[in-house]
């Protein structure tokens, strides 16, 4: 599957002065001073990850939502 273009589902969070980008399918992560830098670094990390010929599984769309729960739930 050399040269295949994939769409990755990524979560970006901020930790102090850094943005951390994580691919939810592989748990590959990277960071940067900006969101753009974190995503560019993650792209490079994922290309290296798949260059090592990790098996590419069929991907299905993920849905991100929020859920409210009581902080005092029993």
DSSP file (Angstrom, degrees, kcal/mol; ACC not computed):
  #  RESIDUE AA STRUCTURE BP1 BP2  ACC     N-H-->O    O-->H-N    N-H-->O    O-->H-N    TCO  KAPPA ALPHA  PHI   PSI    X-CA   Y-CA   Z-CA
    1    1 A X    >         0   0    0      0, 0.0     3,-1.9     0, 0.0     2,-0.0   0.000 360.0 360.0 360.0  31.0    0.0    0.0    0.0
    2    2 A X  T 3   +     0   0    0      1,-0.3    49,-0.0    49,-0.0     0, 0.0  -0.324 360.0  14.8 -59.2 133.4    2.9    2.3   -0.7
    3    3 A X  T 3  S+     0   0    0      1,-0.3    -1,-0.3    -2,-0.0     2,-0.2   0.494  86.1 152.2  81.6   3.1    1.9    5.8   -1.4
    4    4 A X    <   -     0   0    0     -3,-1.9     2,-0.5     1,-0.1    -1,-0.3  -0.455  41.8-134.3 -67.9 136.6   -1.7    5.4   -0.1
    5    5 A X        -     0   0    0     -2,-0.2     2,-0.3     2,-0.0    -1,-0.1  -0.824  26.9-170.2 -92.5 128.1   -3.2    8.6    1.2
    6    6 A X        -     0   0    0     -2,-0.5     2,-0.6     2,-0.0     0, 0.0  -0.852  21.4-136.0-117.6 152.5   -4.9    8.1    4.5
    7    7 A X        -     0   0    0     -2,-0.3     2,-0.3     2,-0.0    -2,-0.0  -0.952  26.5-160.6-105.4 121.7   -7.2   10.3    6.6
    8    8 A X        -     0   0    0     -2,-0.6     2,-0.6    16,-0.0    15,-0.0  -0.785  14.9-133.9-105.2 146.2   -6.3   10.2   10.2
    9    9 A X        -     0   0    0     -2,-0.3    15,-2.7     2,-0.0    16,-0.4  -0.890  33.3-174.2-101.4 119.7   -8.5   11.2   13.1
   10   10 A X  E     -A   23   0A   0     -2,-0.6     2,-0.5    13,-0.2    13,-0.2  -0.892  21.3-154.1-123.8 141.1   -6.4   13.4   15.5
   11   11 A X  E     -A   22   0A   0     11,-2.5    11,-2.5    -2,-0.4     2,-0.5  -0.960  13.6-162.4-110.9 131.8   -7.1   14.9   18.9
   12   12 A X  E     +A   21   0A   0     -2,-0.5     2,-0.3     9,-0.2     9,-0.2  -0.967  13.0 172.9-116.6 127.9   -5.1   18.1   19.8
   13   13 A X  E     -A   20   0A   0      7,-2.5     7,-3.2    -2,-0.5     2,-0.5  -0.870  27.9-123.8-125.9 162.2   -4.8   19.2   23.4
   14   14 A X  E     -A   19   0A   0     -2,-0.3     2,-0.5     5,-0.2     5,-0.2  -0.931  20.3-175.6-110.2 131.0   -2.8   22.0   25.0
   15   15 A X  E >   -A   18   0A   0      3,-3.0     3,-2.1    -2,-0.5     2,-0.2  -0.925  63.1 -62.3-125.6 103.6   -0.4   21.2   27.8
   16   16 A X  T 3  S-     0   0    0     -2,-0.5    -1,-0.0     1,-0.3     0, 0.0  -0.409 122.2 -10.0  53.4-116.8    1.1   24.3   29.3
   17   17 A X  T 3  S+     0   0    0     -2,-0.2     2,-0.3    -3,-0.1    -1,-0.3   0.308 125.1  78.4 -92.9   9.7    3.1   25.9   26.4
   18   18 A X  E <   -A   15   0A   0     -3,-2.1    -3,-3.0    13,-0.0     2,-0.5  -0.882  65.7-142.7-120.9 148.2    2.8   22.9   24.0
   19   19 A X  E     -AB  14  32A   0     13,-3.1    13,-1.9    -2,-0.3     2,-0.5  -0.929  19.3-155.6-103.7 135.2    0.1   21.5   21.8
   20   20 A X  E     -AB  13  31A   0     -7,-3.2    -7,-2.5    -2,-0.5     2,-0.5  -0.953   5.0-164.3-115.9 126.0    0.0   17.7   21.7
   21   21 A X  E     -AB  12  30A   0      9,-2.8     9,-2.1    -2,-0.5     2,-0.4  -0.935   7.9-174.7-111.6 130.0   -1.5   15.9   18.6
   22   22 A X  E     -AB  11  29A   0    -11,-2.5   -11,-2.5    -2,-0.5     2,-0.6  -0.989  23.4-137.4-128.6 128.1   -2.4   12.2   18.9
   23   23 A X  E  >  -A   10   0A   0      5,-2.7     4,-2.4    -2,-0.4     5,-0.3  -0.749  17.3-150.2 -78.8 121.5   -3.7    9.9   16.2
   24   24 A X  T  4 S+     0   0    0    -15,-2.7    -1,-0.1    -2,-0.6   -14,-0.1   0.712  89.4  54.0 -72.8 -18.9   -6.5    8.0   17.8
   25   25 A X  T  4 S+     0   0    0    -16,-0.4    -1,-0.2     1,-0.1   -15,-0.1   0.839 126.2  17.9 -81.6 -33.1   -6.1    4.8   15.7
   26   26 A X  T  4 S-     0   0    0     -3,-0.3    -2,-0.2     2,-0.2     3,-0.1   0.567  91.3-129.1-113.8 -13.8   -2.3    4.3   16.4
   27   27 A X     <  +     0   0    0     -4,-2.4     2,-0.3     1,-0.3    -3,-0.1   0.635  53.9 153.7  64.4  16.4   -1.7    6.4   19.5
   28   28 A X        -     0   0    0     -5,-0.3    -5,-2.7    -6,-0.0     2,-0.3  -0.602  23.1-173.3 -71.3 134.7    1.2    8.0   17.7
   29   29 A X  E     +B   22   0A   0     -2,-0.3     2,-0.3    -7,-0.2    -7,-0.2  -0.912  18.4 170.5-133.3 157.2    1.7   11.4   19.2
   30   30 A X  E     -B   21   0A   0     -9,-2.1    -9,-2.8    -2,-0.3     2,-0.3  -0.948  15.7-144.4-153.8 171.1    3.8   14.6   18.6
   31   31 A X  E     +B   20   0A   0     -2,-0.3     2,-0.3   -11,-0.2   -11,-0.2  -0.899  14.6 172.8-139.0 166.4    3.9   18.1   19.9
   32   32 A X  E     -B   19   0A   0    -13,-1.9   -13,-3.1    -2,-0.3     6,-0.1  -0.976  45.8-106.4-164.4 166.7    4.7   21.6   18.8
   33   33 A X  S    S+     0   0    0     -2,-0.3     2,-0.3   -15,-0.2   -13,-0.1   0.723 108.0  30.7 -73.0 -21.5    4.5   25.2   20.0
   34   34 A X  S  > S-     0   0    0    -15,-0.1     4,-2.4     1,-0.1   -15,-0.2  -0.858  87.9-111.4-128.7 166.0    1.5   25.8   17.7
   35   35 A X  H  > S+     0   0    0     -2,-0.3     4,-2.5     2,-0.2     5,-0.2   0.924 119.5  52.1 -62.4 -43.3   -1.3   23.6   16.5
   36   36 A X  H  > S+     0   0    0      1,-0.2     4,-2.4     2,-0.2    -1,-0.2   0.905 110.5  47.5 -60.2 -42.0    0.1   23.7   13.0
   37   37 A X  H  > S+     0   0    0      2,-0.2     4,-2.5     1,-0.2    -1,-0.2   0.903 111.0  51.0 -66.7 -41.1    3.5   22.6   14.2
   38   38 A X  H  X S+     0   0    0     -4,-2.4     4,-2.1     2,-0.2    -2,-0.2   0.908 112.5  46.6 -62.4 -41.9    2.1   19.8   16.3
   39   39 A X  H  X S+     0   0    0     -4,-2.5     4,-2.5     2,-0.2    -2,-0.2   0.894 111.9  50.0 -68.7 -39.6    0.1   18.5   13.3
   40   40 A X  H  X S+     0   0    0     -4,-2.4     4,-2.0    -5,-0.2    -2,-0.2   0.912 112.4  47.8 -63.9 -41.5    3.1   18.8   10.9
   41   41 A X  H  X S+     0   0    0     -4,-2.5     4,-2.2     1,-0.2    -2,-0.2   0.880 111.7  50.2 -66.6 -37.6    5.2   16.9   13.5
   42   42 A X  H  X S+     0   0    0     -4,-2.1     4,-2.9     2,-0.2     5,-0.2   0.903 107.1  54.5 -66.9 -40.3    2.5   14.2   13.8
   43   43 A X  H  X S+     0   0    0     -4,-2.5     4,-2.3     1,-0.2    -2,-0.2   0.934 110.4  46.2 -57.6 -46.3    2.3   13.9   10.1
   44   44 A X  H  X S+     0   0    0     -4,-2.0     4,-2.0     1,-0.2    -1,-0.2   0.914 112.4  50.3 -62.6 -43.0    6.0   13.2    9.9
   45   45 A X  H  X S+     0   0    0     -4,-2.2     4,-2.3     1,-0.2    -2,-0.2   0.893 111.4  48.4 -63.2 -40.0    5.8   10.7   12.8
   46   46 A X  H  X S+     0   0    0     -4,-2.9     4,-2.7     2,-0.2     5,-0.2   0.883 108.3  53.7 -69.1 -37.9    2.9    8.8   11.2
   47   47 A X  H  X S+     0   0    0     -4,-2.3     4,-1.5    -5,-0.2    -1,-0.2   0.903 112.0  45.5 -62.7 -39.4    4.7    8.6    7.9
   48   48 A X  H  X S+     0   0    0     -4,-2.0     4,-1.1     2,-0.2    -2,-0.2   0.889 110.8  54.3 -67.7 -39.4    7.7    7.1    9.7
   49   49 A X  H ><>S+     0   0    0     -4,-2.3     5,-0.7     1,-0.2     3,-0.5   0.938 114.2  39.6 -59.1 -48.8    5.4    4.8   11.6
   50   50 A X  H ><5S+     0   0    0     -4,-2.7     3,-1.6     1,-0.2    -1,-0.2   0.727 104.1  68.5 -77.2 -21.1    3.8    3.4    8.4
   51   51 A X  H 3<5S+     0   0    0     -4,-1.5    -1,-0.2     1,-0.3    -2,-0.2   0.823  89.9  64.7 -63.2 -29.8    7.2    3.4    6.6
   52   52 A X  T <<5S-     0   0    0     -4,-1.1    -1,-0.3    -3,-0.5    -2,-0.2   0.301 121.4-111.9 -76.0  11.2    8.1    0.6    9.0
   53   53 A X  T < 5 +     0   0    0     -3,-1.6    -3,-0.2     1,-0.2    -2,-0.1   0.827  50.4 175.7  62.2  37.6    5.3   -1.4    7.3
   54   54 A X      < -     0   0    0     -5,-0.7    -1,-0.2     1,-0.1     2,-0.2  -0.491  45.7 -93.7 -63.7 144.1    2.8   -1.5   10.1
   55   55 A X        -     0   0    0     -2,-0.1     2,-0.8     1,-0.1    -1,-0.1  -0.416  35.3-137.1 -64.7 130.9   -0.3   -3.2    8.9
   56   56 A X        -     0   0    0     -2,-0.2     2,-0.2    -3,-0.1    -1,-0.1  -0.819  21.3-156.3 -92.8 113.5   -2.8   -0.6    7.7
   57   57 A X        -     0   0    0     -2,-0.8     2,-0.1     1,-0.1     0, 0.0  -0.538  30.1 -91.2 -87.3 154.6   -6.2   -1.6    9.0
   58   58 A X        -     0   0    0     -2,-0.2     2,-0.4     1,-0.1    -1,-0.1  -0.445  47.5-141.8 -62.2 134.5   -9.5   -0.5    7.4
   59   59 A X        -     0   0    0     -2,-0.1     2,-0.3    -3,-0.1    -1,-0.1  -0.814  13.7-163.0-106.4 142.3  -10.6    2.7    9.1
   60   60 A X        -     0   0    0     -2,-0.4     0, 0.0     1,-0.0     0, 0.0  -0.896  36.2 -90.6-117.3 150.1  -14.1    3.7    9.9
   61   61 A X        -     0   0    0     -2,-0.3     2,-0.3     1,-0.1    -1,-0.0  -0.285  39.5-147.6 -59.9 142.3  -15.2    7.2   10.7
   62   62 A X        -     0   0    0     -3,-0.0     2,-0.5     2,-0.0    -1,-0.1  -0.802   3.7-143.3-106.6 154.0  -15.1    8.2   14.4
   63   63 A X        -     0   0    0     -2,-0.3     2,-0.5     2,-0.0    -2,-0.0  -0.978   7.7-155.8-121.5 128.6  -17.5   10.5   16.0
   64   64 A X        +     0   0    0     -2,-0.5     2,-0.3     2,-0.0    -2,-0.0  -0.884  26.1 153.0-105.0 131.1  -16.5   12.9   18.7
   65   65 A X        -     0   0    0     -2,-0.5     2,-0.3     2,-0.0    -2,-0.0  -0.851  36.6-113.7-142.8 177.6  -19.1   14.2   21.1
   66   66 A X        -     0   0    0     -2,-0.3     2,-0.4     2,-0.0    -2,-0.0  -0.838  20.0-162.9-116.5 159.2  -19.3   15.5   24.7
   67   67 A X        -     0   0    0     -2,-0.3     2,-0.5     2,-0.0    -2,-0.0  -0.983  10.9-143.4-143.8 126.7  -21.0   13.9   27.6
   68   68 A X        +     0   0    0     -2,-0.4     2,-0.3     2,-0.0    -2,-0.0  -0.793  24.8 172.3 -94.4 131.3  -21.9   15.6   30.9
   69   69 A X        -     0   0    0     -2,-0.5     2,-0.3     4,-0.0    -2,-0.0  -0.959  37.4-101.4-132.9 153.6  -21.6   13.7   34.1
   70   70 A X    >   -     0   0    0     -2,-0.3     3,-1.4     1,-0.1    -2,-0.0  -0.551  17.9-143.6 -73.7 133.9  -22.0   14.6   37.7
   71   71 A X  T 3  S+     0   0    0     -2,-0.3    -1,-0.1     1,-0.3     0, 0.0   0.658 104.0  50.7 -68.9 -13.9  -18.7   15.2   39.5
   72   72 A X  T 3  S+     0   0    0      2,-0.0    -1,-0.3     0, 0.0    -2,-0.1  -0.001  78.9 150.3-113.0  27.0  -20.4   13.7   42.5
   73   73 A X    <         0   0    0     -3,-1.4    -4,-0.0     1,-0.1     0, 0.0  -0.310 360.0 360.0 -63.0 142.7  -21.8   10.5   40.8
   74   74 A X              0   0    0      0, 0.0    -1,-0.1     0, 0.0    -2,-0.0   0.431 360.0 360.0 -89.2 360.0  -22.2    7.6   43.1
